[in-house]
Amino acid sequence: MGDTDEVSTPISLGIPTVKEQPPVLAPRRPTRKIRVGNVEVGGDAPVSVQSMTTTKTHDINATLQQIAELTASGCDIVRVACPTDKDAEALPIIAMKSQIPVIADIHFQPKYVFAAIEAGCGAVRVNPGNIRKFDDKVKEIAKAASDAGVSLRIGVNAGSLDPRLLKKYGKATPEALVESAVWEASLFEEHGFHDFKISVKHNDPVVMVRAYELLSEQGDWPLHLGVTEAGPAFQGTIKSATAFGALLSKGIGDTIRVSLSAPPVEEIKVGNQILESLNLRPRKLEIVSCPSCGRAQVDVYQLADDVTAGLEGMTVPLRVAVMGCVVNGPGEAREADLGVASGNGKGQIFVKGEVIKTVPEDQIVETLIAEANRIAEQMGLEPESGGPVVTVS
């Protein structure tokens, strides 16, 4: 052994190579695969992220502008409301000009289901619990959708459950939501139509999780996850992350929508981050920062905020560690692709496990941003087209 050249051990960068697959908590539940426009949902397709426009659909320019913003932020599928004739008339142009598949959201009036199918929408969301005389229209809807190659989403909501089931269960229990969904699915299956996914949404994550667990045991339908009326951004993010994490960690869920009382782009940011955190979507930029404590010798909160703001728009798969003390700082910074261990008014800058320089505290942010850009250039990756350019203010 003494005359053998010493071989250095490669440093783990925390990013999987092409041949490596990042670990997941559970294999995906086998489901039937359907298509929403050109996006596959279910089966072995990646979990997709959806949102819904907040514009009046008949305002075509405003709606297309919002869809473009959602597309740029990583939205896979977008839903638009269709409550009026004017909205239905706008669907053909919106469906044609959108770069991602459009789902028409239909309530109350069956005629809009047919209008959306004829307009070329990628899918139609129907809520049988509140569509008048829905049972009588299933055969016609199934035929129209099948002929056009359009899929459906059977969307059961706690707030608009079929009155018959509300009377039976007293409220929107998990069992009530599932019974409604299974019954509505059977109506289409009786006519040989199977190109649909199902959602059973509730505003309580515990009820919602249990409903999806029960539903997943009763069929191989692809499932759309959502906590309905989740609330303002902070509360809604917590509720959605809790519910989605519980289900996706068991392999349940094929497409998701984070429902927030916030701009739709925020829904996409949260949804993508949830999937990235569970290794269900390739990770992009990840900031690892300490929560601070009495050992910290720098303002970690401000430092982490400044680095995050400075790297906004960076889409390369980098893990950047922003650490504030000498206990965990060097170790975390060394394990990241790029990092800083701060203390005594200065920061040690790590790149791929090695200290490359020590800089004064007031130069940490600009140094990290410069190194991130340099690494991105070496990887042959740039910020997404049309995204913000990384700058130092």
Steps between C-alpha positions, in 0.01 A plus 500: 500500500789735575622529141152543355406851386242652728163545328290794613136436583255687275293759679124455483342809354147406593389493136423164333699409192326395181510135604387562859136532589429703813330299774128536558299405805276253316445377144219667310163327527419334165229699324345518157672749271297770328589808298418863564591651166864404452562435870478145631342449842520178699692181437872570482455866403658759733271665753378817329427841652186698422352838579193700402474844346336778700407712199159516336541236232322712242778757543716303261812716511510513881438127524773412248741736677440325831537159335834616355618603848392164642676316218823692566482407869477127427126434476417183303122534466273802548129518582267781397150576626206479260186631672350699211438490126769765449754279675404199290541706183855594606613141554601415139750788482637437848540126441675565169740770620592356842837325510374257763180293505186684606231345720155659495340517845127430471225534758119503479453508121565180298505699174838645592649151522423447133619850412836433668542169319423663166740786581796262511570516874738233625250393767181602672448509875144408598344497844203262469377608843391839366436446129128503428363170366854369477398133508300547180798653316775249583461291184511808277799647685689171487445467125594860425814480711600162356449616141710812561773326702428722799539375856292600802555566867226394733538760770326430830513789746393512863320830434293369211434137583196332351201584727405134517832411661495799732166375628634147542823591685401828663815675376788459256677208663779308324253220437247740347760651267618157387150362450419799283816458293461125451136537401577776252790300354270203451260713295772556239640149522155360419538668161854373447665835576812480717702811408448686824674582823334561835537750783334493842588837650435625851628803693611282793826317415414209730163439333654553156787255561266231628267546203783450250630200692156337482455592136840358401393163639193478277636545151794586276375844404768771477450743787519879507599622847375821653408657832211720397470852641835447672520867597751787477852431379663397830212291634420350162861404440522321834170316451581398144856392580375294795225327303699447180802377693289245686352365175794527261726335757271196460505519123149647477449786257559562129444874465466780755359849543593716799196720565609832648334837552799644318614560140492175301876509438548454875301175478745372239804596707364313801390199298835463327684538829290227661579261216869591502519444876362147452733428204196475274630781280865579420637743753615839378645764726482407869602734780613325818517747788516465876221629727758703696569478871709662771817369336444698179742786443324638191142596418405165346144607422610796293782308338269217393240747369761692299645182346153369415403831337829518312459152356136541401455370148791257524376159385815291513495205743717658768489457875621820666570497874483824698626426851560727796734326743799268528311202649296372204604766252814349348348154473181620330690736271739220407214264408329759283607591149558856608497637850620736765590442865484839669651636818719776646397743228607281210392197305678193366374429147474132406465370146443127459640422842811716488569841653585731212526829686413694813320830453377780726140470612384781271632309197336164571186553294670632189764227520240223523306643205816529291597141578147376425512665159844355436387148591189538283717603207729201552199270504382649173176610661352848505195650674181407316424705193299804595583458870669762711874550469699444818634836616645662807325813621 
